[in-house]
């Protein structure tokens, strides 16, 4: 009955969902393309017994990369399917894998759309990244005997409270999950509180620690610094949201007052905001350059990163990274990307999406938290004026990344167990060579 009421609500909400899709498409054309996939309609790829991994957007796709490589090695020659929700996630998946995997959007959680989707990809194993819980999709996987795992699973206290009104519905969905591979013991506890079978909840660690550095990222970063001036102070405000840009610009004004040659790199989280950030910087009087336009002049004060898939080279090129989404209650973004490149990290007060990672990084001395927009400029200025502290923090951040690796191997062991005892099997057996 709960799922029936949920489904009715989803059908009633469909016109609003379609309108929102169209509205976002006005600003970002990627939302207009392939809209039929969002209702489970796509040309038959002729797959059978596929390994399917779902990753919502860019961050989840990046985190899933080493796991996808391990799954492809372990379960070759089974076809691999990767689904996303956002166009940016889709672009990232296509850039990473090209035609080596079959990629479509995950459909809306409507029964017919889900049925068409599963009929099309015919998965033998379903792997969902992080916190995606869809009652109809999970029910269909359970009904078909498809082993379903939620991996790199995270659940904040805030999200747990948000699920409380529909806890019975979520618990019913989680009953179809064969494995919850949680990032931490705290996440595991929250999934159990949400209704997951305690026997199916295990702690694997965080896959993001196993993310490989893009080839050439360090070299490209060094080339950029050589162009800008190796002694020039450079800081990077990464993945900003509305409400943070002005705070970053105000902080940079404070930095420029003491270090006139300082350079700010700023990248909005969503591509549709690239132009707005550029206009705001120009309106405030900064000398502005853009990634898409090319070279940075010596007088440039602000470089707007208006491209996708280029963040790591700019992390490699900066002295200090402010990881945004944390000055506003978005919940923060992944601090491990700059940390893996030995870059010190600054975050705001809202980091509940990555609370354990952020707290670990702060406790180790690789990151610093500011409590308000007013203190951001002071913290950035203080650190940029202290190269020894920057080096110490960068080394501490990198050490955390090295220490915490191994989640891919542990997750592959767990997935192997649920796959081995699954009722839904195809003729192709997994290869026995190590793939984790």
N, C-alpha and C positions, 0 to 999 in steps of 0.2 A: 504494500500500500504506500509506503514512504517513497519508494522509487517511482511508483505511478504518479504520485502527486508532484514529485520533482520533474518528471518527464512532461507533465501538463504545463508546469511553470516554464520549462525550457521552450516548449512550442509557443506559448504565449509571448515569450521574450524574443523569439526569433526575428520578428520585424524590427525590434529595437537593435538587435545584434547586427542585422544586415545594414540598418541605417548607420550604425557606428562604423562598420566596415567601410561604407561608402564615404562617410565624413573624413575618416583618416586617409582614405585614398586620394582625397583632394589635395592633401599636403604631401602624401608619399605614395607615388603611383604603384608601388609594390603591393599595396593592399587591393588594387583592382585586378591584378593579374591572378590567374588560376583560382578564381573564387569558387569554381565548382568543386575543387578539392575539399573545400571546407564543409561540403555536404557529402563527402565520400565518393565523389564522381571523378574518375580519372581513367585513361586508357589502361586496359588490362596488361599488366607487365609480365604475365605468365609465370608468376612466382609460385613456389611450393615449398613449405617448410622453412620459411625465411627466419632470420634473426632480426628482430625489430627493436630499435632503440628510439625512444622519444625524448627530445630535448627542446625546451620551450623556445629559447632565444640564443643569442650569441654566447653568453656566459656558460649556459648549460652545454651547448655544442662543444665549446672549448674544453670544458671539464670532462665531457664524455669521450674526447678524442683518444686518449690512451686505452680506455676500456673498449672502444669500438675496434681499435687495432688488435687488441688481444682477442676479442670475440671472433674477428675475421680469421685470425690465425688458428684458433682452437677449433672452430666449427666450419672451416672450409671443407667442401665447396658450397655450403649453403649460401644463398643470396642474403645480402644485408640490406635492411630498410632503415632509413633515418627520417623521422618526422620532426617538424618544428611547428610553432604557432605564428611567429613573427616573420615578416619579409627579411629583416636583418639576419635572423637565425637561418633562414633559407639560403641567403646569399653566402653566409659563412659555411654552411654544410656543403654547398656546391663548390665553393672555392677549395675546401679541404679535400673533398672526395671525388669531385667531378662525376664521371659516369661509373665509378667503381661501386657506388651504392645506389639504390633506388630511393629517391627523395620525393615526398609529397607533404602537404600540410596535414596535420592531424585534424580530423573533422570535428565539428561541434558535437556535443554529447547528446545527440538525438538518435533514437534506436535505429531508424532506417539508415542514417548516415554511418553509424558505427558498423552496422551489418555489412553495408557495401564496402566499407574500408577493410574490414577483416576478411571478407570474401576475396578482395583484390590482392592483399599481400600474403594471406594464408600463413601466419607466423607459427613457428614451432616454439618460440621463446619471445616473451615480451619484456622489455626492460624500460622502465619509466624513471627519468631522472628527478630527484629531489622531492618536490611537494605537489605533484600533479595527481589529484584524486578525482576521477570521473566515474560516477556511479554506473551509468549505462555501459560505458566501455569496460569497466572492471567486471560487471555482471556478465557481459558477453564472453570475455576471456575465461571466466570461471565456467560458464555453461559449455564452452567448447573444449574445456580441458587444456587450455593454453597456459603453461606456467608463467606467472606474472610476478615480476620483482620490481619493487621501488628501491632504487639504489642511490647512493650518496644522499640518503634521505635526511632531510632536515625539517624541523618544526619548532618555530619559536614559541615562547609563552604567549605572545600576542596572537599568533595564528591559532594556537590551541584554544584560547578564549573565543576567537572568532568562530571556530567550528562548533562551539558548545550548543548553539540552538539547533544544529542539525547533526548532532553527534550520532544519533541512532542510524541516520542515513549513511554517514561516513563509515561507521562501524560495519554496516552491511556491505558496503563497497570493499572495505579492507578484508572482509572474510574471503574474498576471491584472490587475495594476494598470497603467494607462496613464500615470499621473502621480503622483509624490510631490512635492507642493509644500511644502517644508520651511520651518520657521520660521527656521532659521539654518544656517550652514555646518556647524556641529558636528552638528546633527540630520541634515543630509543625509549626512554621513560615516557616522553610525551606521546609517542606513537602508541605505546601500550595504553596510556590514559585515554587516547582517542578511540580505542576499541580494537587495535590490532592484536592478533593472537600472540601472547608472549613467547610461545615456542617458535614463532616464525620471525621474531625480531632479533637481529644480531648487530653487532657494532663492527663496521669495516674500516672506519677512518674516512678521511675526506679525499675524494679523487682529485680535487684541485691541487693537492700537493704533488701529484704525479704528472701534472700537465707539462709536456715538453716545451722548451723554448723554441719559438719559430726559428728556422734556419736563417742565419745571417742577421738576427736581431741585434746582437751586440756590435757586430761590425758596422751595420747601418747606423746605429746610434753613435758610434765613434766618428763616423764620417760626418754626421750632422753637427756634432760638437766641434769638429775641426772647421766646419764652415762658419759656425756662429762665434767661435772663440772659446777655447777650452777653459779659460779662467772666468768666463762670464757666468754669473749666477743664473741658473735656470730652474724653474719649478713648474710642475705639471698638475693642473686641476683636471682630473680624469672623470668622465661620465657624469657631468653636472646635470641637474634637473632644474626646472623652473623654480625660482626662489633662491637659487644658489649662485647664479652668475654674478649678480650685483655684489654679493658678499665677497666673491673671488676678486672682482675688479677693485673693490675697496681695499682688500688686503694687498693687492699688487701696487696700488697707489702708495700704501704705507711702506712697502718694500722699496719702491722707486725713490722715495724720499731719502733713504739711506744708501741705496745701491742703484744709482741712475742707469747703469748698464744692464740691469736685471731683465730677464726675458720670461714672460708667462706663456706657457702652452695651455690651451684650454680645449677640451673636447666635450661636446654635449652628448648625453647618453643616446638620444634619438636623432636620426638623420634629419627629420623634418625641422629640427631646431638649429641646425648648423647656421643657416642664414640669419636667424634672429640673434644668435650669439655674436656673429660678426658685426651686424648692425649696431648692437648694443655697445660693443667695444669701440667702434668708430665714433658713435655719438658721445661717448665719454672722453673722447680726445686722445685715445691711444693711437700710436703708430702701429697699424695692423697689417699682418701678412696672413695668407692662408696656405694650408697644405696643398690644395689643388692648384694654386697659382705658382708654386715653386719656391725659389730662393728667398731667404730671410736677409734683409739688409741690416747693416750694423745699427741703424737707428730704430729698428723694429722693437716695439715693447711688448706686443702680444701676437702670438701665432695661433690662429684658430685652426684646429684639426678638423677639416670637413671631409674626411674620407673614412671608409670602413676597412677594418683589417690591418690598420697601421699603428695601433696603440703601442705595441711592444717596442717598436723602434724608438718611439718618443719616450717611453719609460726608460729605455737604455740610454737615451741622450740627456735625461734630466738629472739634477742633483737631489731632488726631493719630490715626492708624489703626494698630493692631496687626493685621496680617494673619496669622491663625492657621493651624493645620495645619502649623506650622513649629516648634513647641516639642516636638512628637512626630513620629516618622518617617513622617508622612503625605505630606510633600513640599511643603507650602505651597499657597497659593491665589493668585489673581490680584491683584498689587499695582497694576495699572493703573487699577482702578476708583477708589480714592481719589486716585491720582496725577493722573488726568484732571480732578479737582476741586481740584487744587493743594493736596492734603493730604500732609504728611510721613508716611512709612511706617516702621514698625518690624517686623522679622521675626526669627524664631528661627533656629536652626542648620540646620534641615531644609527646604530650598527646591528640592529636585531636580526637582520638577514644573515649576517656572518659573525654572530656574537662570539662563538667559541674561538674561531680563527683569529678574530681581532683581539680578543682578550689574551690569547696565547702570545700573539705578536707584541702586544703592549707589555705583558709580564716579562717577556724576554728582552725588552729594551729595543726592539726593532721598529716600534710605532709609538706615536704620541697622540693623545686625544685632546682636542680643544672643546670647550664647553659652549661656545657661542661664536657667531659670526665676528664679533668684535675682537676675539682673541686669536682668530686665524692669522691675521696679518702679523701680529706680534710673534707668534710661534714660527711662522715661515721665515720672518726676518732674522730671528734669533738663530735658527738652524743654518740658514744660508751664510751667516757670518761666522760659523764655527765649523770649518772643514773637518776637524778631528772628530767632532760629535757626529757629523754626517757619516763619516767612514765607520765609526763604531756602531751606529744604528744600522747601517747597511749590512755590515757583517753579521750582526745579531739577527736581522730579518732573514738573511740567506740561510743562516744556521738552522732556523726553525723549519724552513722548507726542506732542507736535507734530512733533518731528524724525523719528520712526520711522514715521509714517503712510505709506500707499500700498500696503499688502499686498493690499487688495481689487482694486485696478486690475491689479496684476501677476498675481494669481491668475486673474482673469477672462480675461486674455490667454492664459494657459496652458490654461485649460479650453476656451477657444474653439478652440485648435489640436487638442486631442484629440477634440473633438466633430466638428470638420470632417472628420477622416479616419476616423471610426468606421464600422464595417461595419453597425452597427445604427442605422438612421435611420427616421424617420417622415415623413409627407407634409408636416408643418408645418415651414417653414424659420424659423430665428431671424431676428428683425427686425434691421435693420442700424444702427438708432440706437444711439448710445453708451449702454452700460448699466453700465459699470464705474466 
